[in-house]
Amino acid sequence: MPPSVRCGQGAGCGSVDRVIDVIDPGVPLGRRLLRCLLAALVSVALAVPLTGAARPGAVPAPNPAHLSLLRSTPAALAERYAAGRAGILAAERMAADHGDQWRAAMLRAMADPARQFLSFDGRDGGRAVEVFGDLSAAERIAVLVPGSDINLDKYGLLRGGSIRLQQAMGGRSAVIAWLGYPTPRTVSLAVLTTARADEAVPGLRGFVRELSAAKPGARISLVCHSYGTVVCGRAASGLDVTDIVLCGSAGIGVSDVSALHTRAAVWAGRGSGDWISRVPHTRLHLPFATVGLGADPVSPRFGARIFAAGGGGHSDYLKADSPSLENIARIVSGRATAEVARGA
């Protein structure tokens, strides 16, 4: 979602504003201006040329092998990691044969024996589930759910944040980077609707159920960023997790925490430098789609527990030495206190 689109009174909304007047002429001016901005975002998304949009998914990859049920013994995990590595190497060979040497080199790095992939699928932009830390011994587990534009070509962003969070959580912890769905492009119609998130829900619920069965005594939390918060919000009612942490969210498709139907503690934070705060928090029913993600998760009326996120931008929630990283680590480790809200 682009941060700089403006549309308001005297800003020349033109035909978009007239369409909104026709849809709901009784809407107060302030709300109508928000809808105008949202419609402008839709217009920008639709106007972005599609050339190159398929780049991450254009490189062919083999069908992934069938995986055994997740178990948390060291031997079972070693077997699962070996299967993930074999899938990455098969995708690397196919990428090299296709002539994409950059993708092939990246996949060779991912196949490092020191890395731990529970699953991998190189098709359609890529899916990957990677473990950071010792999952067999972990008592506290955070599952990271990424937002828009994260795919194999930009996987390093998710990996870096995962490493820093696991380090901040300390011993007997693990972080799992769950790239389990085709994320939408930041500038696209898909990022303004819940459709892509709804498609991701069965995969996230299934993974968390499998993880919970493999680690029945562990504290499991979700850390969700940007559009990933929509995925977590749509999946929340079917997840047995302790905490759901929403970072840099434009909305999760519901009006308040009670609508999530979850026993988890729901946290929300937004850095003061995050442009996502300028996205209108509303939903607009257009003839071709319902766009917008609803209420602001950091507003008092939403009802989430607020954690201090400092002055960082949209991609800084897991930045080294940031208050947001420290507070998220406290939350998922079960060490959250009043200090989290104060940012201490």
C-alpha positions in Angstrom: 0.0 0.0 0.0 1.7 3.2 -1.1 2.3 5.8 1.5 2.0 9.0 -0.5 -1.4 8.9 -2.2 -3.5 11.9 -1.2 -7.1 12.6 -1.9 -9.3 14.9 0.0 -11.4 18.1 -0.1 -10.0 20.2 -2.9 -7.5 17.5 -3.9 -9.3 16.7 -7.2 -10.8 13.3 -6.5 -12.7 13.6 -9.7 -14.6 10.6 -10.9 -13.6 8.5 -8.0 -15.3 10.9 -5.6 -18.4 11.0 -7.7 -18.6 7.2 -7.7 -18.4 7.3 -3.9 -21.2 9.9 -3.7 -23.4 7.6 -5.8 -22.5 4.5 -3.6 -23.4 6.3 -0.4 -24.4 9.9 -0.7 -25.3 10.2 3.0 -21.8 9.5 4.3 -20.4 12.4 6.4 -17.7 14.4 4.7 -14.8 13.1 6.8 -15.7 9.4 6.3 -16.3 10.1 2.6 -12.8 11.6 2.3 -11.4 8.5 3.9 -13.3 6.4 1.3 -12.0 8.6 -1.4 -8.4 8.0 -0.3 -9.1 4.3 -0.2 -10.6 4.4 -3.7 -7.5 6.3 -4.8 -5.3 3.5 -3.5 -7.4 1.0 -5.4 -7.0 3.1 -8.6 -3.2 3.2 -8.1 -3.2 -0.6 -7.5 -5.2 -1.2 -10.7 -3.0 1.2 -12.7 0.3 -0.5 -11.8 1.5 -2.3 -14.9 1.6 -6.1 -14.6 4.9 -6.4 -16.5 7.4 -8.2 -14.2 4.7 -8.9 -11.6 5.2 -12.6 -12.0 9.0 -12.4 -11.6 9.2 -14.3 -8.3 7.0 -17.1 -9.6 8.4 -17.2 -13.1 11.3 -19.6 -12.2 10.1 -23.2 -12.4 10.5 -25.6 -9.5 9.6 -29.2 -8.8 6.6 -30.4 -6.9 7.6 -30.8 -3.2 7.9 -34.3 -1.8 5.4 -35.6 0.7 6.5 -34.9 4.3 6.1 -37.1 7.4 4.1 -35.8 10.3 6.1 -33.2 12.4 7.7 -34.7 15.5 10.0 -32.8 17.8 12.6 -35.4 18.6 16.1 -34.5 17.4 16.2 -37.5 15.0 12.8 -36.8 13.5 13.7 -33.1 13.1 17.0 -34.0 11.4 15.0 -36.2 9.0 12.6 -33.4 8.3 15.4 -30.8 7.8 17.2 -33.2 5.4 14.0 -33.5 3.3 13.7 -29.7 3.2 17.3 -29.4 2.1 16.7 -32.0 -0.7 13.7 -30.0 -2.0 15.8 -26.8 -2.1 18.6 -28.5 -4.0 16.1 -29.9 -6.5 14.7 -26.4 -7.0 18.3 -25.1 -7.3 19.0 -27.5 -10.2 15.9 -26.6 -12.0 16.5 -22.9 -11.6 20.0 -23.3 -13.0 18.7 -25.3 -15.9 16.2 -22.6 -16.6 19.1 -20.0 -16.7 18.2 -18.1 -13.5 21.6 -18.2 -11.9 20.7 -15.6 -9.3 17.9 -17.8 -8.0 20.1 -20.8 -8.2 22.8 -19.2 -6.1 20.2 -18.0 -3.5 18.9 -21.6 -3.2 22.4 -23.0 -2.8 22.8 -20.7 0.2 19.4 -21.8 1.6 20.6 -25.5 1.3 23.4 -24.9 3.8 23.4 -27.9 6.1 23.3 -25.6 9.1 19.9 -24.3 8.1 16.7 -26.0 9.2 13.7 -26.1 6.9 10.6 -27.9 7.9 9.2 -27.6 4.4 10.0 -25.9 1.1 8.1 -25.3 -2.1 9.9 -23.3 -4.8 6.8 -22.9 -7.0 4.8 -19.7 -7.5 7.1 -17.3 -5.7 8.0 -19.9 -3.1 6.9 -21.2 0.3 9.3 -22.0 3.1 9.1 -22.8 6.8 12.4 -22.4 8.5 13.4 -22.9 12.2 15.8 -20.7 14.1 17.0 -22.3 17.3 16.6 -25.8 18.7 13.0 -26.7 18.2 13.4 -30.1 20.0 14.3 -28.3 23.3 12.3 -25.1 22.8 9.8 -24.1 25.5 8.8 -20.8 23.9 8.1 -20.7 20.1 7.2 -17.7 18.0 5.8 -18.2 14.5 6.5 -15.2 12.2 3.8 -14.5 9.6 5.1 -12.1 6.9 3.3 -9.5 4.9 3.2 -8.2 1.4 6.1 -8.8 -1.1 7.9 -11.4 0.9 8.8 -14.3 -1.4 12.0 -16.3 -2.2 13.5 -13.2 -3.8 13.1 -11.2 -0.6 13.3 -14.0 1.9 16.4 -12.5 3.5 14.2 -9.8 5.1 12.1 -12.5 6.9 15.2 -14.5 7.9 17.0 -11.5 9.4 14.1 -10.6 11.6 13.7 -14.2 12.7 17.3 -14.5 13.7 17.1 -11.3 15.8 13.9 -12.3 17.5 15.3 -15.7 18.5 18.4 -14.1 19.9 16.3 -11.6 21.9 14.2 -14.4 23.3 17.2 -16.2 24.6 17.7 -19.9 25.5 15.2 -22.7 25.1 13.4 -20.7 22.4 12.8 -21.1 18.7 11.4 -18.9 16.0 9.7 -20.3 12.9 9.5 -18.2 9.8 6.3 -19.2 8.2 6.2 -18.2 4.5 3.2 -20.4 3.9 1.2 -18.4 1.4 1.6 -16.3 -1.8 1.9 -12.8 -0.3 0.3 -10.0 -2.3 2.3 -7.2 -3.8 2.4 -4.0 -1.8 0.9 -2.0 -4.6 -2.0 -4.2 -5.7 -5.7 -4.7 -5.2 -5.1 -7.9 -3.4 -3.4 -6.1 -0.5 -6.6 -4.1 0.1 -8.8 -7.1 0.6 -8.9 -10.2 2.9 -9.1 -12.7 0.0 -5.4 -13.7 -0.1 -5.4 -14.0 3.7 -8.5 -16.2 3.6 -6.7 -18.5 1.2 -3.8 -18.7 3.7 -5.9 -19.6 6.8 -6.1 -23.4 6.3 -2.3 -23.6 5.9 -1.6 -21.6 9.0 -4.1 -23.3 11.2 -2.9 -26.7 10.0 0.7 -25.9 10.7 0.0 -24.5 14.2 -2.1 -27.6 15.0 0.8 -29.9 13.9 3.3 -27.8 15.9 1.1 -27.9 19.0 0.8 -31.6 18.8 4.6 -32.0 18.4 5.3 -29.6 21.3 2.4 -29.9 23.7 4.0 -28.2 26.6 5.5 -25.2 24.7 4.3 -21.6 24.7 3.4 -20.8 21.1 2.8 -17.3 19.8 2.2 -15.6 16.5 4.1 -12.5 15.4 2.3 -11.0 12.4 3.5 -8.1 10.3 1.6 -5.9 7.9 -0.6 -8.0 5.6 0.4 -11.0 7.7 -1.8 -9.5 10.5 -4.8 -10.0 8.2 -3.8 -13.7 7.9 -3.5 -14.1 11.7 -6.8 -12.2 12.2 -8.7 -14.5 9.8 -7.1 -17.6 11.3 -7.3 -16.6 15.0 -10.5 -18.5 16.0 -9.0 -21.8 15.0 -5.5 -21.3 16.6 -4.4 -22.6 20.1 -1.8 -20.0 20.7 -0.9 -17.9 23.8 -0.3 -14.5 22.1 -1.1 -12.9 18.8 1.2 -9.9 18.1 0.1 -7.5 15.4 2.9 -5.2 14.0 2.4 -2.4 11.5 -1.2 -3.4 10.8 -3.6 -1.5 8.6 -6.5 -3.6 9.9 -7.3 -7.2 10.1 -10.8 -7.3 8.7 -12.7 -7.1 12.0 -14.1 -4.3 14.2 -12.6 -5.3 17.5 -10.8 -8.1 19.5 -14.0 -9.8 20.5 -14.7 -10.5 16.8 -11.6 -12.7 16.7 -13.1 -15.4 19.0 -9.8 -16.3 20.5 -8.5 -16.9 24.0 -5.1 -15.6 23.0 -3.9 -12.3 24.3 -4.0 -9.9 21.3 -1.2 -7.3 21.2 -0.8 -4.4 18.7 2.0 -1.9 18.1 2.9 0.7 15.5 6.1 2.7 15.2 5.7 6.4 15.0 7.6 6.4 11.7 5.4 3.8 10.1 3.5 5.1 7.0 0.8 2.5 7.5 -0.8 4.9 10.0 -1.9 7.0 7.1 -4.0 4.3 5.5 -7.7 4.8 6.1 -9.3 2.3 8.5 -12.5 1.6 6.8 -14.1 -0.9 4.5 -15.7 0.1 1.2 -18.1 -2.1 -0.8 -17.4 -1.5 -4.5 -19.2 -3.3 -7.3 -16.1 -5.5 -8.0 -14.8 -6.1 -4.4 -14.9 -5.1 -0.8 -11.7 -3.2 -0.1 -10.2 -1.9 3.1 -9.2 -3.8 6.2 -11.4 -2.2 8.8 -10.7 -0.9 12.3 -7.3 0.3 13.5 -5.8 -2.4 15.8 -4.0 0.2 17.9 -7.1 2.3 18.6 -8.6 2.0 22.1 -11.9 0.9 20.8 -10.3 -2.1 19.1 -9.4 -3.5 22.5 -5.9 -4.9 21.9 -3.1 -4.7 24.4 -0.8 -2.0 23.1 3.0 -2.5 23.1 5.5 0.4 22.6 7.1 0.2 19.2 9.4 3.2 19.3 10.0 5.5 16.4 10.7 2.9 13.7 9.3 2.6 10.2 7.2 -0.1 8.6 10.0 -2.6 8.3 11.7 -1.9 11.6 9.7 -3.9 14.1 12.4 -6.6 14.4 15.3 -4.2 13.9 18.4 -4.8 16.2 18.3 -3.0 19.5 14.9 -1.5 18.8 12.2 -1.2 21.6 9.8 -3.0 19.4 12.1 -6.1 19.1 12.7 -6.1 22.9 9.0 -5.8 23.7 7.9 -8.4 21.2 10.5 -10.8 22.6 9.1 -10.1 26.1 5.6 -10.8 25.0 6.3 -14.1 23.3 8.5 -15.2 26.1 5.8 -14.6 28.7 7.7 -11.8 30.3 5.4 -8.9 29.3 4.7 -6.4 32.1 3.7 -2.8 32.2 7.2 -2.0 31.0 6.1 -3.2 27.5 3.6 -0.4 27.2 6.0 2.2 28.5 8.7 0.9 26.1 11.2 0.4 28.9 
